[in-house]
Structure formats: structure tokens, C-alpha cells
Amino acid sequence: MYNILIADDHPLFREAICNVIRSGFPGCTIIETADLDSTLLLATEQDNLDLILLDLNMPGMSGLNGLMTLRNEAPTIPVVIVSAEQDKHIVLQAITYGAVGFITKSTPREQMTEAIEQVLNGHVYLPADIIRSEQSNTRRTPREATIAPELLQALTRKQLQVLERMAKGESNKQIAYNLDIAETTVKAHVSAILRKLNVHNRVQAILSIGDIDFSTYLRR
């Protein structure tokens, strides 16, 4: 099952999140930290973390600066912000800075479980009102790529195969199984993809490629 790190300086809230995870995802391994320094240490030392649930206001964070530091130090580990903050600008800025989701601390238990499951399946999660406002502003059919074709050409064939499966919403575990490679190899490919495409996380990578035809690039 999954390995999840809960980074929050409030013991009662960590306990509440632990209960949500244990009931929704039996068998998960849960690790807890209470400040940015210990979170960074664990994220860089353990290569088997599937998700970090990160509080914006714990010691050392300085708001979104802590998120950016964590993304720079551990770019392949998905990070979801869990915060009492509900300002739409902050929520969207967190996604821009590399988070793959934003869960408010007032979110009901069942909805929080669904949000975590959505992220573990490789998708982004935003509060419903944020999604509605964003869809009305950015609806495009079909989705157009925002990335230069030469950047995609720089990817190896295996990296393109990993990216194609990322675009289908597959987790690292699923990609490893489907491509018959080690999960650590998948993580290495994901890290290389993010670097070559000049994006912060897998969600931004997926959004940047739009609805490209992977067969065109895989023929070479």
C-alpha cells in the first residue's frame, strides 16, 4: 500500500488525518512530522513516499516558500496542501508552485478521503468552487499543448512512455507494473521528465502537453 507523510504541527489534526487515511486506505504506512526541516529530511532520505500532506503554517514554512523548497528538494513526490486557508488566490498559487492538490481543513471526512484517493491516482484535486471558477475561465476543446515540441523531442522513448501513462492518470506504481520496470526507475524517469519539460510537478507536465499524439513521437 501507500506510504504517506503527514506534515503538520498540530497533534490533534495529525491524529484526525491519520484516522481518515487508516479508514480509507487500510494498510498504509503513515509518517508524521511537525516542521519543515524534518519534512525535508524525510522527503530526501526516503525514496518510497507516495504522498506528502503539507500544512502551510507549520514552523519553517513561511507560507508558500516552504512548498517551493520542498518541491525543489523532492520534485518527484506529490505534495498536497492541507490548510485552513481558503483564499482562491493562495489555492491557485499553491498549484502553480508545485502542489498537486489543496484540501481545506474544514473538508468533510468522506470528501477528504476522495480527495486523497484522487491525488494518489495521479490527478490534481482542488476545492469544488475553485474548479468551477477555473473551468469557466480556461475551458478549451481540444486541450492545446503549451510546451515547445523540441522539449518533447528531448525525451527518450522510455520517458515518453512514462509521460504517456502519467497523462492517463496512472500512479508511479501503476506505471511500473504496466511498463514492467522498477518503481524507482519510474521515479527517476519522472524526475528527468519534469527537468526536461521545465515544470514543477506531474500535473503541470500533463497540462503542458495538452492532447498530443504520443504515437507521433514514439515512432522515431
N, C-alpha and C positions, 0 to 999 in steps of 0.2 A: 504493500500500500504506500501511501504518500508520506513524505517527511515534510512537516510544516513548522516553520519558525514563527512564533508569536512575539513581536517586539512591542511591548507596552509597559509603562512604569506603574500602572495601576493594578495591583494583585487581584482585586475583585473582578475587574474587567477581563484580565487574562484568564481567570478561572471560568468566567462566563463563556468566553470564546472557546476554551478547551472543551467545555461541555457541548457546545454546538458542533465542534469537529468530531468529538468522540461519538456522538449520537448519529451524526450524518455520514461519517466516514469511518466505520469501525476498523480497527487495526492500524490506524495512522500513528506514526511516531511524531510526538509534539515536543518541541524545544522552546524554552522561554528565555527572553532577555528583557532588560529593563532600561537600557540606554543604547545610544548609537554605537559607542566603541565596542561593546560586547557583541552587538549585532554584526558589525563589520568583521570582527574576528571570526565569528562562527560562519558567516557567509563565505569568507575567503578560505577557511580551513576545511569546510565540508562541501564536497562536490556533489552530494546526493540530495540537496534540498530541492523540493518541488515548488515551494511557495513561501514567501515571507509576507506576513500580515503586519504592517508597519504603522505605528502611531506617529502622527505629525508633531506632537508636542512633548514627547519624552525627552529627557536630558541629552544634550548634544545635537539635537536635530536642527535647531534654527529653522523650523518650518521646512520648506521645500529644498533647502540647501542640503539637508541630511539625506533626502531622497536622491538627489543628484550624486552625492558622494557614494551612496550605496550602489547606484546603477553603474558608476564608473569602476568601482572595485569588484562588483559581481554582476556583470552585464547579462549573464545567461539565466539568472534566477528570477522568475516572475515576482513582482512586488505589487501588492495591493495595499492601498492606504485605508486604514480603518480609523476614522476620526469623528469627533463631534462637529467638525467644521461642515457647513452646508452651503457656503458661498459658491455659486456656479463657476465663478472665475477661478477660484482655487482648485475646484474639482477638475476643470479642463486643463489648468496649468499642470496639475499633477500628472495627467496623461501625457501632456507634451514633454514633461521632464522624465518620462520613462516608466511610470506606473501602468499596470495593465488593468487596474480597476480601482474603484473608490467606493467604500462601504461606510455609510454613516453609522455612528454608534447607536442611533435610535432605530435602526433597521430591525424589524421583527425577526425572531429566530428562524422561522421557515424560509423567509426571503434571504436571510444571511447565508443559510445553507445552500440555497440555489445559486447565490452569487459566487460562493467559493467553488462550487461544482462547475459553474460556467468558466471560471478562470482556469481551473485545473484541466479543463477540456480544451484549453488553448484560445479561449475567446476573451474579449475585453468586457468588463462589467462597469456600467455607470448607473446612477440612480435614474428612475424612470422619467422624471421631469427633465433631467439633463439630456437624455436620449431623445425625447420628443422635440426639445428645442434645437438640438443638433441636426436631427433628421430634416426638420423644416428648412434649415439653412444650407445643408450640404447634400441634398438628395440629387444623385446623378445616376443615369442609366444609359449604357453600362458604366461601371466604375472605370475611370481612366487612370492609367499609371502616372505617377508624379515623379518617377525616377528615370534618369537617363539610361537608355538602352545599353550604353557601353559599360555601365556598372553591373548590369546583369551578365554581360558577356565576360566579366572578370571572374564570375563564379565558376568553380569546377562543376563537372557533371554531377558528382555526388552532392555538392552543395545545392545545386538546382533541384535535385530530387528531394532533399530535406526541405527546401523552401516551398516546393510544391505541396508537400504534406502539411507544412505549417499553415499554408493558405487554406487547407481543408479543415483546420481547427484541431489537428492532432497534437497530442502532448508529446514530450520527448520519449516517454515510454512507448507510446503507440508507434512513433516513427522508427524507433529502434527495432521493434518487433516486425513491422512491415518491410523494412529495408534489410533486415537480418544483420544488424550491426549492434555494437555495444552502445548502451545509453551514454556512456562517457564520450564515445565518438560522436554521437548526435550533438551533445553539448558543445564539443569542440567545433563542429560544423556550424552550429547556430551562432557561436561567438564570432567565427570568421565571416559569416553572412552579415551580421549586424555591422561589423567593422567595414566590410567592403561596400555595403549599401549606405553607410554613414547614418545609421539610425540607432536609437537607444534601446529598443526592445522589439520583440517578435510582432507585437500588434502594429507598431509603426512600419515594420518591414512589410507586413501583409497589406496594409493600407497603401503603401508607396508603390506596390507593383500592380495595383488595380486588377483587372480581369485579363491578364496576359495569357497567351497561349504558350504553355511550357514546352509543348512538343516542338515548337519552332527553335527553341534554344537547346533542347536535348538531342536534336538531330545531328548536331555537329560532332 
